[in-house]
Every structure is written in C-alpha cells, then in structure tokens.
Amino acid sequence: MYFAAEVLASSSTLKQKWEDEVRKSVAKVADQKPEKLWSTVSDLQIKRLYGPDDIKDMDFERDISYPGQFPYLRGNQPTGYRGKYWTYRMFSGMGDAKTTNERWHMLLKEGQTGLSTAFDFPTLMGYDSDCPKARGECGKCGVAIDTLEDFMQLVEGIPMDKVTTSMTINPPATALWAMYCAAAEIRGIPLTKIGGTIQNDMLKEFIAQKTLMCPPDPSVKLISDTVEFGTKYVPRWNTISISGYHIREAGATAVQELAFTLRDGMEYVEDVIRRKGLEVDEFAPRLSFFFNSHIDFFEEIAKLRAARRIWAKAMRDRYKAKDQRSWWMRFHTQTAGCSLTAQQPYNNVVRTATEALAAVLGGTQSLHTNSLDEVLCLPSDHAVQIALRTQQIIAEETGAANTIDPLAGSYFVEALTNEMEEKAWEYIHKIDEMGGMVAAIEKGFPQLEISDAAYLYQRQVDASEKIMIGVNKYVTEEKIPIPLIEIDDAVETAQVARLQAVKRKRDGKAVKKALDDIKSACKKGDNVMPYCIEAVKSLASVQEICDVYREVYGEYRDPGLY
C-alpha cells in the first residue's frame, strides 16, 4: 500500500472533520457553484479535495517508482532535464524552400535546437505545384516541395548530421523521407549519421486530420516499409511519430487522445511484426509519439504521465519486449492550436505558456510552442521569437526543470493519472474486441466518438459552461491590430516555373524506370524505400511517386461519418 493503515485512518478522521466544516460554510453561501460544473476541459469530474484515500491502492514500486525505472511514469532518463533540456522545435514552413530555409536559420540563431517542417496542402496530399488540384494553395500554409532540387534548397547550410529534423508529412512520407536521405548522401553524409522524425501516421489521418491517399491496409504497409528501412539503414531516425495532436485538435477528449494514439501505436507494432517479421526490440526503440498540450493544466500533465505508463506496460506485457528502450515512450508535444482565439490574440501568449509548462511538467522530450498569431495567419518572425522565448524562459528561469517530475505524489495528480489510464485502457480493450484499429476505423468508431466529444464541448462553450476568455467571457469590442503574414500568389507562379524547368532538363527515361521500379515493388510487396530514393535522385516528383501508389493501391474516399 502507498500509505500505512494508521495514516489512512487518521486521514479519514481529519477528512470527516473538514467535510463537516465545508457543509457549514457552503450553507452560508447562496451562490455556491453546483459541484457538477467542476470538471476538466474533457469533462472528467473533479472532486473538491484529494487525499491519501484517493491513491490508497497504489504501490510505489509498481505504479510510480523512479525516473529511468519501469513503468517510467516519472520519465525515461534517470537525470530528467538536468541531463538535457527538451528539444526546442518550432514548426516552420512558408512559401517556397528558400524562404523556409531562411526561417530555419533565423530560429537556429535564436537558440532553437531542432527543426520542424510544415508542408503546404498540395505536398501534404501528394500533389505537385503544377497540378490543377493544387491551384491557389501553393506555399500558403507551409513549404512547397516538388522535387529533390527544392529539398536541397530547403536544407542549404543546415548541418544535417548535427541537427535533427522533423517532417510533418503523412501520405507522401516515403517520398519526402527519400528526399532527406538523398540530400544527405549527395552532401556526403552517411544515412547512419542523420537524425529526425517523419510523422508518417496514417491511422490518425483516417481518424482525424484527413490528408488521405490510399486505403488503410496499403497505407500501413508503406509505413511498415519505412520502419524496416530505418531499422536497417537509418538507425537514428524515428520513422513514425504516432500522433495524438490532430486527434485532439479534431475535438477529442484527453482520454480519447491518449487511448486512440496508443492503440494506433500498437497497431503499427503488430503490423511490422506480422508483415516484416522483425522482432519487436529491433524497431520499437525508434517509435515516437506526438501529443497535444491543451489548456487544462493538470489534465495534460496527468495524460502525459499516464501515456508513459500505459506504453511501458503494453510493450513489456503485451508484446514481450525485452529491451527497456522498447518500453520507453518518447514524445514530442505541441501546445494546442484549437485553444487559440482570434479574439484578444495576445491572450494566446498566456495560453501557450501555460500549455508549455504543462508539457514540461509532464516530461516531454521535445516541444513546439504556438505563436500568438497562428489562428490568423502564418506566424511572423516576432511572434515566433516570443513562442521560442517562452520555452527558454521555462527551461532557464522558472525552475520547472530543476527537479524531475515535481508533481509526483500529489494526491490530485496521481489520482487523475490513474483515472486517465483506466479510462484509456477501457477504450483500448474495446478496440481490441473490434479486431484492432483498422477495423475500428472502418466501423467509424473513433471518428464518431470524437465527433460526439467535439459537439458536446462546443455546446458547453456556447452555454458558457466551459470558459474561453474573450470569446464567451470578458468580451471586448476592441480590435487588436495583428500584422498578417500572407504568401503572395507570385510564389506559386515561380514554383510552377521551377518545377517545369526541372521536368524539362531531367532524364525522362531514368525517371520512368525509377517509377516503374516503385510500381513493381508495390505489386510484389517489396520495400519501396530504396526505389523511392533512386526515384527522387532521378528528379521524379512527389506527385509522380504518389500517383504510382494511387494506381496500384487505389484511392481512399472518406465515408464522411457524423
């Protein structure tokens, strides 16, 4: 037991005395809020007070332990942030490769320690800038990348063997990662020396974000290809960033984000073992996760702590991993874009700082802080600098990183962590009973659960049961001037011209052969990654590679469940 029997008995006596005093006090207050209104953002009911009886069944060694020890509730590394701060990783992508490269160099100069790439919609969907479907979207919400020549410009002057790079890309992940690998080889950097992450998480795309290309099964096959290739040839690369962020942004509760994300991770583990025949310890240490840090401070801390414990149990007990690195959950966190408001936008600085502090107290290894203007436009240099400084102040001024897991032992935090884990496992077991996450997605289960949660939350905001400052409380009519960063249409004209120039000068026969080799690999079930690398070196474009996938595997159409 976490507490001796005499401690629990004493606590019970003191609690009864306190409750008697509370009843007397409440009886005198006519406008006391009803208890039912005290809940987290995700609607978990919160007690008035927590004490020893709320965690009486916990065992310290089994449930909490120390940093670097199973179940890793308190972190993977024994020294926490004393050994190394989390990676400052600001999400960046705007217009063309040259402009984005300039933003990267600015951020590195300002103290950012890892790069993170935002691609425009055409690139995200596997279309080139000269495709009719891409018209009007080139470079608008991220960087446009069509061929290896764009990519070489993107990484110009970047020490690829020293700085890790994250790429938020899903359906075309094989093509973009192939470009990164090819760029490294062209610069004489061995694949064993490059580090970073491709998001490459299609299950959450079917659930939430909806950048879709091929049906679920072949989509997961392409992901397993990258895991296999990375395991053999690119050992410092995280070939999946299993992402709860977009699930939460779509309206999921914290428990749903936790459960669906981890069950997605389990699905990938099972597919790699089944399809590739790899042992779990060969690839599991390079799996990574990506969570949302929303505005409810303690709920987010509890969620991140629970995530580590769930994953450690699943990897050790469900998948029989022997290497403790396979038990570790390593994750990046981003503050919640959906919590930002266009009204009173400077409030977003406070929201982001609070969410970032929750991520740090939850033990994140990497962090992106949103900029105050992101709800309105691409972030300005000034807004990005404030967001980056937010992380640096938390790390180096607040003392939050001085000790490891400082909230461990808190009656409230431990009880909330336990509750979130219990509710997440209920979801996981329900999905198991459906036959796994792909089967659950085909039934529309996670999609409908998220839809219901989003609808309920919006009703609560509309009824002022959940408060958003400046939206449904403390509303002002004052208009706050925010400089808007907009991408000129000339960017598209120039990008299309560059792409067409590349297509004219390249060796068409070499491109065709490379694409035919990818098609053959798809049909045979072979790993596509070596062929993708050769294809991008021949200057095949993102769309040309993705069109092969569409031709062989077919295109997926979202059923539009509501």
ZAMARGU-4260 file (C-alpha; in steps of 0.2 Angstrom, whole numbers, plus 5000, padded with zeros to 4 digits):
<rodrens>
0) 5000/5000/5000 | 5005/5018/4997 | 5000/5023/5014 | 5000/5014/5031 | 4983/5009/5038
5) 4986/5021/5053 | 4989/5035/5041 | 4973/5031/5031 | 4963/5030/5047 | 4970/5047/5053
10) 4966/5055/5036 | 4948/5048/5036 | 4945/5056/5053 | 4953/5073/5048 | 4943/5072/5031
15) 4926/5070/5040 | 4930/5085/5051 | 4934/5095/5036 | 4918/5090/5027 | 4908/5095/5042
20) 4916/5112/5041 | 4914/5113/5022 | 4895/5109/5024 | 4893/5123/5037 | 4902/5135/5026
25) 4893/5131/5010 | 4876/5133/5018 | 4880/5151/5021 | 4885/5155/5003 | 4869/5156/4992
30) 4878/5157/4975 | 4889/5142/4978 | 4893/5134/4961 | 4885/5116/4959 | 4898/5103/4961
35) 4894/5096/4943 | 4902/5111/4935 | 4919/5107/4942 | 4927/5097/4928 | 4942/5096/4917
40) 4941/5103/4899 | 4937/5085/4894 | 4923/5083/4907 | 4932/5072/4919 | 4923/5077/4936
45) 4935/5085/4949 | 4932/5082/4967 | 4933/5097/4979 | 4949/5089/4988 | 4960/5074/4986
50) 4969/5065/4999 | 4978/5049/5004 | 4962/5038/5001 | 4961/5043/4983 | 4978/5034/4980
55) 4977/5021/4994 | 4978/5006/4982 | 4994/5012/4973 | 5010/5003/4976 | 5026/5014/4974
60) 5037/5002/4965 | 5023/4995/4954 | 5014/5012/4949 | 5027/5026/4952 | 5045/5021/4955
65) 5059/5032/4950 | 5064/5041/4934 | 5073/5028/4922 | 5064/5014/4930 | 5048/5004/4925
70) 5034/5009/4922 | 5043/5026/4918 | 5029/5036/4925 | 5042/5049/4930 | 5052/5049/4914
75) 5064/5038/4904 | 5080/5046/4909 | 5087/5045/4927 | 5093/5063/4927 | 5077/5071/4918
80) 5080/5089/4912 | 5096/5090/4922 | 5105/5079/4909 | 5097/5089/4894 | 5083/5101/4891
85) 5069/5095/4879 | 5072/5100/4861 | 5065/5117/4856 | 5057/5113/4840 | 5047/5127/4831
90) 5035/5122/4817 | 5041/5131/4801 | 5036/5131/4783 | 5031/5146/4772 | 5030/5148/4754
95) 5045/5141/4745 | 5060/5131/4750 | 5072/5147/4751 | 5060/5157/4762 | 5058/5142/4774
100) 5077/5139/4774 | 5079/5157/4780 | 5066/5155/4794 | 5076/5139/4799 | 5092/5148/4800
105) 5084/5163/4810 | 5077/5150/4823 | 5094/5141/4825 | 5102/5158/4828 | 5089/5162/4841
110) 5093/5146/4850 | 5081/5133/4843 | 5088/5116/4845 | 5078/5105/4832 | 5070/5109/4815
115) 5052/5105/4811 | 5044/5106/4794 | 5027/5112/4789 | 5022/5107/4771 | 5009/5116/4760
120) 4992/5107/4756 | 4997/5100/4739 | 5013/5092/4746 | 5003/5085/4761 | 4991/5077/4749
125) 5004/5071/4737 | 5001/5083/4723 | 5014/5094/4713 | 5013/5113/4712 | 5008/5112/4694
130) 4993/5100/4697 | 4976/5108/4694 | 4971/5102/4711 | 4985/5112/4719 | 4980/5129/4711
135) 4979/5143/4724 | 4986/5133/4738 | 5005/5133/4734 | 5015/5138/4749 | 5000/5145/4758
140) 5001/5135/4774 | 5018/5128/4773 | 5033/5125/4761 | 5030/5118/4743 | 5042/5104/4739
145) 5040/5095/4722 | 5057/5088/4718 | 5074/5085/4726 | 5080/5102/4719 | 5068/5110/4731
150) 5073/5099/4745 | 5092/5103/4743 | 5087/5122/4744 | 5077/5118/4760 | 5092/5111/4769
155) 5105/5123/4762 | 5118/5127/4776 | 5109/5115/4788 | 5121/5103/4797 | 5110/5088/4794
160) 5122/5076/4804 | 5121/5088/4819 | 5103/5095/4819 | 5088/5083/4820 | 5073/5087/4808
165) 5055/5083/4810 | 5044/5082/4795 | 5025/5083/4797 | 5021/5073/4782 | 5009/5058/4780
170) 5003/5050/4764 | 5019/5055/4754 | 5030/5052/4769 | 5041/5039/4759 | 5044/5052/4745
175) 5049/5066/4757 | 5060/5055/4768 | 5068/5048/4752 | 5072/5066/4748 | 5080/5069/4765
180) 5090/5053/4763 | 5096/5058/4746 | 5101/5075/4751 | 5112/5068/4765 | 5120/5056/4753
185) 5123/5070/4740 | 5131/5080/4753 | 5142/5065/4759 | 5133/5062/4775 | 5130/5043/4779
190) 5112/5038/4782 | 5119/5032/4799 | 5123/5050/4804 | 5106/5058/4801 | 5093/5060/4814
195) 5075/5066/4814 | 5057/5061/4813 | 5044/5058/4799 | 5026/5059/4806 | 5020/5045/4794
200) 5005/5041/4804 | 4991/5037/4793 | 4979/5029/4806 | 4976/5046/4814 | 4973/5054/4796
205) 4959/5042/4794 | 4953/5046/4811 | 4955/5065/4812 | 4966/5076/4800 | 4960/5068/4784
210) 4975/5071/4772 | 4971/5054/4763 | 4978/5045/4748 | 4977/5026/4748 | 4966/5014/4759
215) 4971/5009/4776 | 4980/4992/4773 | 4992/4998/4760 | 4994/5014/4769 | 5000/5005/4784
220) 5011/4994/4773 | 5020/5009/4767 | 5023/5014/4785 | 5030/4997/4789 | 5042/4999/4774
225) 5049/5014/4782 | 5051/5006/4799 | 5060/4991/4791 | 5071/5003/4781 | 5075/5014/4795
230) 5079/4999/4807 | 5092/4993/4794 | 5100/5008/4787 | 5095/5024/4796 | 5096/5020/4815
235) 5095/5037/4822 | 5078/5041/4813 | 5061/5040/4821 | 5051/5033/4806 | 5034/5036/4814
240) 5028/5050/4825 | 5012/5042/4832 | 5001/5057/4833 | 4988/5062/4846 | 4989/5080/4842
245) 4977/5080/4827 | 4965/5069/4836 | 4964/5081/4850 | 4963/5096/4838 | 4948/5087/4829
250) 4938/5088/4846 | 4944/5073/4856 | 4944/5072/4874 | 4961/5070/4883 | 4956/5052/4887
255) 4952/5049/4869 | 4968/5057/4863 | 4978/5045/4874 | 4968/5029/4870 | 4967/5031/4851
260) 4985/5037/4850 | 4992/5022/4860 | 4981/5010/4851 | 4987/5017/4834 | 5005/5013/4840
265) 5000/4996/4845 | 4993/4993/4828 | 5009/4998/4820 | 5019/4987/4831 | 5008/4972/4826
270) 5009/4976/4808 | 5028/4977/4807 | 5030/4961/4817 | 5017/4952/4806 | 5021/4959/4789
275) 5040/4962/4791 | 5045/4948/4803 | 5055/4959/4814 | 5057/4956/4832 | 5049/4970/4842
280) 5066/4975/4851 | 5073/4978/4833 | 5062/4993/4829 | 5052/4998/4845 | 5066/5009/4852
285) 5064/5021/4837 | 5045/5023/4838 | 5040/5041/4844 | 5024/5049/4849 | 5017/5067/4847
290) 5004/5074/4859 | 4994/5090/4861 | 4996/5100/4877 | 4979/5108/4879 | 4973/5122/4892
295) 4968/5111/4907 | 4984/5111/4916 | 4983/5096/4927 | 4974/5085/4915 | 4988/5087/4902
300) 5001/5083/4915 | 4992/5068/4920 | 4989/5062/4902 | 5007/5063/4898 | 5012/5053/4914
305) 4999/5040/4910 | 5004/5038/4892 | 5022/5033/4898 | 5015/5020/4910 | 5002/5013/4898
310) 5015/5011/4884 | 5028/5003/4896 | 5015/4990/4901 | 5009/4987/4883 | 5027/4984/4876
315) 5033/4973/4891 | 5017/4963/4894 | 5008/4963/4878 | 5022/4962/4865 | 5035/4954/4876
320) 5049/4967/4873 | 5065/4963/4882 | 5075/4979/4879 | 5070/4993/4891 | 5072/5006/4877
325) 5057/4997/4869 | 5047/5001/4885 | 5051/5020/4884 | 5038/5031/4877 | 5047/5046/4868
330) 5036/5060/4863 | 5035/5077/4856 | 5022/5090/4862 | 5014/5105/4854 | 5003/5117/4863
335) 4985/5117/4857 | 4981/5126/4841 | 4962/5124/4845 | 4964/5133/4861 | 4970/5149/4852
340) 4957/5163/4849 | 4956/5177/4836 | 4948/5187/4849 | 4961/5196/4860 | 4975/5187/4852
345) 4988/5192/4865 | 4979/5181/4877 | 4987/5167/4867 | 5004/5170/4874 | 4997/5166/4891
350) 4988/5151/4885 | 5004/5144/4876 | 5015/5147/4891 | 5003/5138/4902 | 5002/5123/4890
355) 5020/5123/4888 | 5023/5122/4906 | 5011/5108/4907 | 5021/5098/4894 | 5037/5101/4903
360) 5030/5095/4920 | 5023/5080/4910 | 5040/5076/4905 | 5040/5080/4886 | 5057/5077/4876
365) 5053/5089/4863 | 5041/5104/4862 | 5034/5116/4849 | 5025/5132/4856 | 5012/5140/4845
370) 5013/5158/4840 | 5000/5171/4846 | 4995/5175/4828 | 4994/5157/4821 | 4975/5157/4822
375) 4975/5172/4810 | 4990/5168/4798 | 5007/5160/4796 | 5017/5166/4811 | 5028/5182/4810
380) 5046/5182/4815 | 5041/5192/4830 | 5028/5180/4836 | 5039/5165/4833 | 5053/5173/4843
385) 5040/5175/4858 | 5035/5157/4856 | 5053/5151/4857 | 5057/5163/4871 | 5043/5155/4881
390) 5051/5138/4881 | 5068/5146/4885 | 5061/5155/4900 | 5053/5140/4906 | 5069/5130/4905
395) 5081/5143/4911 | 5072/5155/4923 | 5056/5147/4931 | 5065/5132/4940 | 5052/5120/4932
400) 5066/5109/4926 | 5077/5109/4942 | 5069/5093/4949 | 5062/5078/4940 | 5043/5075/4940
405) 5040/5088/4954 | 5021/5084/4955 | 5024/5065/4959 | 5015/5061/4975 | 5002/5074/4973
410) 4985/5066/4978 | 4976/5075/4964 | 4989/5072/4950 | 4992/5054/4955 | 4973/5051/4956
415) 4970/5059/4939 | 4984/5050/4931 | 4976/5034/4937 | 4959/5038/4931 | 4965/5043/4914
420) 4975/5027/4912 | 4960/5017/4917 | 4948/5025/4905 | 4961/5024/4891 | 4963/5005/4894
425) 4944/5004/4893 | 4945/5011/4875 | 4960/5001/4870 | 4951/4985/4875 | 4935/4990/4866
430) 4946/4992/4850 | 4954/4976/4853 | 4937/4967/4853 | 4933/4976/4836 | 4948/4967/4829
435) 4961/4982/4830 | 4962/5000/4825 | 4960/4997/4806 | 4944/4988/4809 | 4938/5001/4821
440) 4941/5015/4809 | 4932/5005/4795 | 4917/5004/4808 | 4919/5023/4811 | 4921/5020/4830
445) 4935/5033/4834 | 4928/5046/4821 | 4911/5045/4829 | 4917/5046/4847 | 4927/5061/4843
450) 4913/5069/4834 | 4902/5067/4849 | 4915/5074/4861 | 4918/5089/4849 | 4899/5093/4849
455) 4897/5092/4867 | 4912/5103/4870 | 4905/5116/4858 | 4888/5116/4867 | 4897/5119/4883
460) 4906/5134/4876 | 4890/5141/4869 | 4881/5139/4886 | 4896/5146/4895 | 4899/5130/4905
465) 4917/5130/4898 | 4925/5147/4898 | 4936/5154/4884 | 4942/5171/4889 | 4937/5184/4876
470) 4925/5173/4867 | 4911/5169/4880 | 4918/5180/4895 | 4927/5196/4897 | 4922/5200/4879
475) 4928/5217/4872 | 4924/5226/4856 | 4942/5232/4854 | 4950/5227/4838 | 4968/5222/4841
480) 4979/5225/4826 | 4990/5210/4821 | 5002/5211/4806 | 4996/5197/4794 | 5009/5186/4785
485) 5002/5182/4768 | 5010/5172/4754 | 5009/5181/4738 | 5002/5172/4723 | 5019/5175/4714
490) 5026/5161/4724 | 5015/5149/4715 | 5020/5156/4698 | 5038/5154/4702 | 5037/5137/4710
495) 5027/5130/4695 | 5041/5138/4683 | 5055/5129/4693 | 5046/5113/4693 | 5043/5113/4674
500) 5061/5118/4671 | 5066/5103/4681 | 5055/5091/4671 | 5062/5098/4655 | 5080/5095/4660
505) 5080/5078/4669 | 5082/5062/4660 | 5064/5056/4656 | 5069/5038/4653 | 5078/5037/4670
510) 5063/5044/4679 | 5051/5031/4670 | 5062/5017/4675 | 5063/5023/4693 | 5044/5025/4694
515) 5042/5008/4686 | 5053/5000/4699 | 5042/5008/4713 | 5027/5001/4705 | 5035/4983/4704
520) 5039/4984/4722 | 5022/4989/4727 | 5014/4974/4717 | 5027/4962/4724 | 5025/4968/4742
525) 5043/4973/4742 | 5050/4988/4752 | 5048/5004/4742 | 5061/5015/4751 | 5077/5010/4741
530) 5067/5013/4725 | 5060/5030/4731 | 5077/5036/4735 | 5083/5032/4717 | 5067/5040/4710
535) 5070/5056/4719 | 5088/5056/4714 | 5082/5055/4696 | 5071/5070/4700 | 5055/5061/4700
540) 5042/5072/4709 | 5032/5070/4724 | 5016/5068/4714 | 5024/5056/4702 | 5028/5044/4716
545) 5011/5046/4724 | 5002/5043/4708 | 5011/5026/4707 | 5003/5022/4724 | 4986/5028/4719
550) 4987/5017/4703 | 4992/5001/4712 | 4983/5003/4728 | 4968/5014/4723 | 4962/5030/4731
555) 4953/5031/4748 | 4937/5041/4749 | 4932/5046/4767 | 4915/5040/4771 | 4910/5056/4780
560) 4903/5049/4796 | 4894/5061/4808
</rodrens>
